[in-house]
Amino acid sequence: MSELIITRIRDTATKLGLAHLAENLPDLIKRAEEATMGYVDFLDLVLGEEAGVKDGRRFRNALKLSGLPHHKTLDDFDFAFQPDLDVRKIRDLAALAFLESRSNIALLGPPGVGKSHLAIALAVAACQTGYSIYFTSLDDLVGKLRVADAQGKLAWQIRSYLRPSLLIIDEVGYLPLDRTDANLVFQLISRRYEKGSIIITSNKAFSKAHMFARICVRCCRSSTGSCPGIPGERGRRCRSWSLRSWS
């Protein structure tokens, strides 16, 4: 292939935003020649690699904006440390069917058993698949809602929490909610109901997770959800929230 044609392809690829093709054209041509690819196979190679690069860029940018404190995966989780945890249940959740149905997940257990790790791993899996995600602690969420309410911007702040397909609310039940804060959270949860999924983590049984539990039950009394209990260091399993309590 002449240098003139290569230059023209590079220029056209740049105009079309196909940066990977423009930067790696000689290497792609060499691989096609070595594999004696036909025209259709070569086109499939070029477009597949371009799509892969763009997906990777989108994934990295989405993680930066997600608020995740770190980017752990299920492969990083030590299931041997939690032998009583239902691994199949977690793997089923990682298939992300709950996002399609806009159902929700509560991960319950004592401190230090990996609830946040599992929530983050499910969020990373969702992000890899193309879903938008956002992570926050309940304390930070309430703080932002409180400030927005005082500034007359509550509706705008709530809309920002409605955008992601998956909202992760960490550390539910560590601090109690007063009635005013509970009302702010109620407005958010009720607005997200059947519009997007939520994962919560809590060190309490769902019936004891202070005002937050009552908020969720009031919003979603008749729906279905998922609530794996996570055992403590002595094999103690937290009382699990009913699978019919929230979705």
Secondary structure, 3 states (H helix, E strand, C coil): CCHHHHHHHHHHHHHCCCHHHHHHHHHHHHHHHHCCCCHHHHHHHHHHHHHHHHHHHHHHHHHHHCCCCCCCCHHHCCHHHCCCCCHHHHHHHHCCHHHHCCCCEEEECCCCCCHHHHHHHHHHHHHHHCCCEEEEEHHHHHHHHHHHHHCCCHHHHHHHHHCCCEEEEEEECCCCCCHHHHHHHHHHHHHHCCCCEEEEEECCCHHHCHHHHHHHHHHCCCCCCECCECECCCCCECCCCCCCCCC
